[in-house]
Amino acid sequence: MDAWIIYTLGAVVFQTARFMLQKVMASSGLSAGGATMARFVYSAPIVWVATAIILADWPSFGAGYWLYAVAGGLAQILGTVCVVLLFQSRNFAVGITLKKSEVLLTVLVGIVILGEGVSWAGFAAMVLGVLGVLFLSDPPKVEGASWWSILTGRAVVLGVVSGLFFAISAVSYRGATLAVEGEPWLRALIALSGVLLVQNLCLGAWLLVREPGEITRVAKAWRRASWIGLTSLGGSFCWFSAFSLQNAGYVFALGQLEVILSLFASVLFFHERVTRKEVVGITLITVSVIVLVAVT
């Protein structure tokens, strides 16, 4: 089994656990920004200490490293906030699946930023995934409602926007890992160190100005928030390592297996019900991922 597949499967497990924890945190008094801050502030020290211990001298990296790190870090912050808000409007499994529009968008963003694309068969698989997203939309309970009003509903908009931000972050992270010299795991660690620096500085400054007292609430919630940081660390390292080895679109395509895990989590842990319509949507997106992986 290729190394990038192993890393991606590891990222799927860690990320599903993290989103479960973030859902709990979102209902425990923290704002969307505070729940997002928890994943960065409690994982950064471990990454920085590990980097300092392992590396006596940092490897050289290209000029584009910081550009990719800043763009990816900011996009991930915005995407994570959207996901936390999404959890407040839809159930857990559907929220994760709507977020997975990132799989359909990452290839397009990759073409624009890095010049990496997929085949026509891969594009057809993405179209199938879009149909799955439409099945997951929640039409208003108003007779004669237009398709526009359905497609601009809160759940669909948050899901697609979060997917776009995560697509930008994934492609940017791949760019950052490619700008560093060394083994894949080393490139992943260096890229992750820079990104976490950007994220903690930017989000911390935002919370200080716009949400006074939220950072204190994040600190007081350390018993649960620290677990978010640990699962975030495991997931981020696995994602970055996979990105250093493979096209970000293919990595996220395989990462769609998270949909199945989120469905189990929704039913077993949060005791939420998934409708037949939602199952159809999840199935369509899952099939689109299988096809996409098969043609790569």
C-alpha positions in Angstrom: 0.0 0.0 0.0 1.4 3.4 -1.0 2.5 5.7 1.9 0.2 8.5 0.9 -2.8 6.2 1.3 -1.7 5.1 4.8 -1.2 8.7 5.8 -4.7 9.7 4.4 -6.4 6.9 6.3 -4.8 8.0 9.5 -5.9 11.6 8.8 -9.5 10.4 8.3 -9.6 8.7 11.7 -8.0 11.7 13.5 -10.2 14.2 11.8 -13.5 12.4 12.5 -12.6 12.3 16.2 -11.7 16.0 16.2 -14.9 17.1 14.6 -16.8 15.0 17.1 -15.0 16.9 19.9 -15.5 20.2 18.2 -19.2 19.6 18.0 -19.3 19.0 21.8 -17.2 22.2 22.3 -19.5 24.2 20.1 -22.4 23.4 22.5 -20.4 24.1 25.6 -20.3 27.9 25.5 -17.4 28.5 23.1 -18.0 30.6 20.0 -17.2 29.2 16.5 -13.9 31.2 16.7 -13.1 29.8 20.1 -13.7 26.2 19.1 -11.5 26.8 16.1 -8.8 28.4 18.2 -8.8 25.3 20.5 -7.5 23.1 17.7 -4.6 25.4 16.9 -3.4 26.6 20.3 -3.3 23.1 21.9 -1.5 21.4 19.0 1.1 24.1 18.2 3.4 23.7 21.2 3.9 20.0 20.5 4.7 20.6 16.9 7.2 23.4 17.7 8.9 21.5 20.5 9.2 18.4 18.2 10.6 20.6 15.4 13.2 22.1 17.8 14.3 18.7 19.1 14.5 16.9 15.8 16.1 19.7 13.8 19.4 21.2 14.7 19.4 23.2 11.4 16.2 23.9 9.5 16.4 22.7 5.9 16.3 25.3 3.1 13.0 26.1 1.6 11.8 28.2 -1.4 10.5 31.7 -1.4 6.9 30.5 -1.9 6.9 28.7 1.4 5.5 31.5 3.5 3.1 32.6 0.8 1.6 29.1 0.8 1.7 28.8 4.6 -0.2 32.1 5.1 -2.8 31.5 2.4 -3.4 27.9 3.6 -3.5 28.8 7.3 -6.0 31.6 6.8 -8.2 29.5 4.5 -8.2 26.7 7.0 -9.3 29.0 9.8 -12.2 30.3 7.7 -13.2 26.8 6.7 -13.1 25.4 10.2 -15.3 28.3 11.5 -17.8 27.5 8.7 -17.9 23.8 9.8 -18.5 24.7 13.4 -21.4 26.9 12.4 -22.6 24.1 10.1 -22.8 21.7 13.1 -25.3 24.2 14.7 -27.6 24.0 11.7 -27.5 20.4 10.5 -26.7 17.0 12.1 -23.1 15.7 12.4 -23.0 13.2 9.4 -24.6 15.7 7.0 -22.4 18.5 8.1 -19.3 16.5 7.4 -20.6 15.4 4.0 -21.5 18.9 2.9 -18.0 20.0 3.9 -16.7 17.3 1.6 -17.5 19.5 -1.4 -13.8 20.2 -0.8 -13.1 17.0 -2.8 -14.9 18.5 -5.8 -13.2 21.9 -5.5 -9.7 20.9 -4.7 -8.9 19.7 -8.2 -10.1 23.0 -9.6 -8.1 25.0 -7.1 -5.1 22.8 -7.8 -5.3 23.6 -11.5 -5.3 27.3 -10.8 -2.6 27.4 -8.1 -0.2 24.4 -8.9 -1.3 23.4 -12.4 -2.3 19.9 -11.2 -5.5 18.4 -12.7 -7.5 15.2 -13.3 -8.8 13.3 -16.2 -12.2 13.8 -17.8 -13.4 10.7 -16.0 -12.3 12.3 -12.8 -14.3 15.4 -13.7 -17.4 13.2 -14.3 -16.9 11.8 -10.8 -16.9 15.3 -9.4 -20.2 16.1 -11.1 -21.7 13.0 -9.4 -20.5 14.4 -6.1 -22.2 17.7 -6.8 -25.5 15.8 -7.2 -24.9 14.3 -3.8 -24.5 17.7 -2.3 -27.8 18.8 -3.8 -29.5 15.8 -2.3 -28.3 16.8 1.1 -29.7 20.3 0.8 -32.7 21.1 3.0 -35.4 22.7 0.9 -37.6 25.3 2.6 -41.1 24.3 3.8 -42.7 26.7 1.4 -44.7 25.7 -1.6 -43.4 27.0 -4.9 -39.9 27.7 -3.6 -37.4 28.3 -6.3 -34.2 26.3 -6.8 -32.2 29.4 -6.1 -33.7 29.7 -2.6 -33.0 26.0 -2.0 -29.4 26.2 -3.2 -28.7 29.3 -1.1 -30.0 27.7 2.1 -27.7 28.1 5.2 -26.6 24.5 5.3 -25.7 24.3 1.6 -23.9 27.7 1.6 -21.8 26.9 4.7 -21.0 23.5 3.4 -19.8 24.6 0.0 -18.0 27.7 1.3 -16.2 25.6 3.9 -15.3 23.2 1.1 -13.8 26.0 -1.0 -11.7 27.2 1.9 -10.4 23.7 2.7 -9.6 23.2 -1.0 -7.5 26.4 -1.0 -5.8 25.3 2.2 -5.0 21.8 1.0 -3.5 23.0 -2.3 -1.5 25.7 -0.4 -0.2 23.1 2.0 0.9 20.9 -0.8 2.7 23.9 -2.2 4.3 24.6 1.2 5.6 21.0 1.5 7.0 21.0 -2.0 8.9 24.2 -1.2 10.9 22.4 1.6 13.8 20.0 1.0 14.0 16.6 2.8 12.0 13.5 3.5 8.2 13.7 3.2 7.6 13.5 7.0 10.2 16.3 7.5 8.6 18.5 4.9 5.2 17.9 6.5 6.6 18.9 10.0 8.3 22.1 8.7 5.2 23.2 6.7 2.9 22.4 9.7 5.1 24.5 12.1 4.9 27.6 9.9 1.2 27.2 9.3 0.4 26.9 13.0 2.4 30.0 13.7 0.3 31.9 11.2 -3.0 30.5 12.5 -2.3 31.2 16.2 -1.2 34.8 15.5 -4.0 35.7 13.2 -6.9 34.0 15.0 -5.6 35.0 18.4 -5.5 38.7 17.3 -9.0 38.4 15.9 -10.4 37.0 19.1 -8.7 39.6 21.2 -10.3 42.4 19.1 -13.7 40.9 18.2 -14.5 38.5 21.0 -12.9 39.7 24.2 -12.7 37.0 26.9 -13.0 34.1 24.4 -9.4 33.2 24.7 -9.8 32.9 28.4 -12.8 30.6 27.9 -10.7 28.5 25.6 -8.0 28.3 28.3 -10.6 27.3 31.0 -11.9 24.5 28.7 -8.5 23.0 28.5 -9.5 19.5 29.7 -11.6 18.9 26.6 -10.0 21.4 24.3 -6.6 19.8 24.7 -8.0 16.6 23.2 -9.1 18.7 20.2 -5.5 19.9 19.9 -4.1 16.3 20.0 -6.5 14.9 17.4 -5.9 18.0 15.3 -2.1 17.4 15.5 -2.4 13.8 14.4 -4.7 14.6 11.6 -2.7 17.6 10.4 0.6 15.7 10.3 -1.0 12.9 8.3 -2.7 15.3 5.9 0.6 17.2 5.3 2.6 14.0 4.9 0.0 12.8 2.3 0.1 16.2 0.5 3.9 16.0 0.3 3.5 12.7 -1.7 0.4 13.1 -3.8 -1.9 15.5 -5.6 -4.2 17.2 -3.0 -7.3 16.3 -5.1 -6.5 12.6 -4.9 -5.7 12.8 -1.2 -9.0 14.5 -0.4 -10.9 12.0 -2.7 -9.6 9.1 -0.6 -10.4 11.2 2.5 -14.1 10.9 1.7 -14.1 7.7 3.7 -14.6 10.1 6.5 -18.2 10.3 5.5 -18.7 6.7 6.5 -17.1 7.3 9.9 -19.1 10.4 10.5 -22.3 8.5 9.8 -21.4 5.9 12.4 -20.5 8.7 14.8 -23.7 10.5 14.2 -25.8 7.5 15.0 -23.8 5.9 17.8 -22.5 8.9 19.7 -24.9 11.7 19.1 -28.0 9.5 18.6 -29.0 11.5 15.5 -31.2 10.2 12.7 -30.2 10.2 9.1 -33.1 10.3 6.6 -33.3 8.3 3.4 -32.7 11.4 1.4 -29.5 12.1 3.3 -28.4 8.5 2.8 -28.9 8.9 -1.0 -26.8 12.1 -0.9 -24.0 10.4 1.1 -24.1 7.4 -1.2 -23.8 9.5 -4.3 -20.8 11.4 -2.9 -19.2 8.2 -1.8 -19.6 6.6 -5.2 -18.1 9.7 -6.8 -15.0 9.3 -4.6 -14.7 5.6 -5.5 -14.8 6.5 -9.2 -12.3 9.3 -8.8 -9.8 7.1 -7.0 -10.3 4.3 -9.6 -9.4 6.5 -12.5 -6.3 8.1 -10.9 
